[in-house]
Every structure is written in structure tokens, then in C-alpha cells.
């Protein structure tokens, strides 16, 4: 395992990712598994344009007023592993707890 290749998946804790669509995802970055490779064992070109994120919180949506609300109906749930196109990422940073209150679907204000 090279240090540069696996730095994000091995050394970074939970992160918060905001996309151009104002979706908020929180979770742990995972490295691409071997099953994501092409038939010849090489990494597919399109896979390098995505990151894998194992969700630790319910995804949210940033409203016009700045509040973050839970997606309704939920598209993804905690523990799902999703792929996010790196070109769609507006911001990425540390996660300090879930931004969406899963009991009532409201975000922190």
C-alpha cells in the first residue's frame, strides 16, 4: 500500500462533503476495492473520477435559507457506500457530528 494512494482512506476520519447540488454527505472515505477494476485488473478510467464514501449520517440538503434538511424520501441511509464525482464537490472538510437530526429531519441551525 503506497502512502500517497491510500492516504485519504487510511488516515482521514469522517468528512463532510458538499456538492454543487447543495447535497451534504457525511462519512468515511474508502479506497476503491479490487472489484472496481476492469477485466484486465486495471483501474477503469472513470473510477478515478469518483470517491467512495461510507455514510455515517443521513444525507442532507442545504435550503435557500441556509438550513440543512434531511432528504425526504431518503435516497441513501447510514452505512450505504456511495460514489461521488470529484468534479461535483464544492467543499470537503472534517465532520464533527451529524448535521441532520434524524429523528425529525431537521438540520442544525
N, C-alpha and C positions, 0 to 999 in steps of 0.2 A: 504494500500500500504506500503510494507516494504521499509525501506530506502535503504538497500543493493540491493534488487531485481530490483528496478526501478531507481537506481542512474543514469545509463547511459542514459536512455530515458528521464528522467525528468530534469537532472542537466547539461548535456553536450550540448554545442551548436553544430554548424556544424563541421563535421570532414572530414578529408581526409584519405582514405583507399587505400593502395597499396597492390595488391595481388601478389601471386607467378607468375602469368601470365603477370605481369607488367601492369595490368589494374589499372586505377586510378578512384576511385569513391568518390564524394563529396556530403555530405548531412547530414541529421539529423537522428540519431539512434532512432528507435521507439521500443517500447516494443511489445512483441508478443501479438496479440489480442486473445480474447476468442475463435474465430473461428479456431484458430490454434491448439486447443486441441483435443484429441481423443474423441471417442464416449462416454466414461465414464466421461469426464470432465478433465481427467488428461492430463498433457502436454506430447505430444509424445516425445519419447526419441530423435529422430532425430532433432526435432525443437530446442533443447538446443544447438546444434552444429552450429547454424546459428544465425546471427544477421539480423535484418530488417533495411534497410537504405532507407529513402525517399530522392531521389536525388534532389539536389539543383542546380546542374550544369551538363552539358553534360559529360559523361564518356570519359576518355582519355586512350591512350596507350603510354607507355614510349618506345621511339625508342632507337636503339643502341647508337645513338649519344647523348642521354640524353634529347632530345626534347620530349615534350608531344603533341600528335596529337589527334584530335577527331576521334572516331571510324567512319569508312565510309564503308558501310552504318550504320547509327545509330541503335544500338541494343536496347538501352534504351534512354529515354528522360527525361528531367527535370520533376519532380513531380511523376515519377514512383516509386513504392516501390519494392525493390529487396531484396533477401535473399543472404547473403554472408557466405560461410562456414568459420568458425573461423580458421580452420586449414590451409586455403589458404592465410590468412592475413600475409603479411610481415611487414607492418608498419601501425600504425594508429596515427593520431595527429590532432591538430586543423586545421580548414580550414580558410584561410584568403583571400577569393575570389576565383573565378573560375580559374583553371589553363589552361583551354581550351578556346580560343577565339571562341565563337560560330558563329561569322559572317564569318570567313574564315577558321575555322577548325584548326587553328594553336595554339600551346601551348605557354606559356610564356617561354622565353629563358633566 
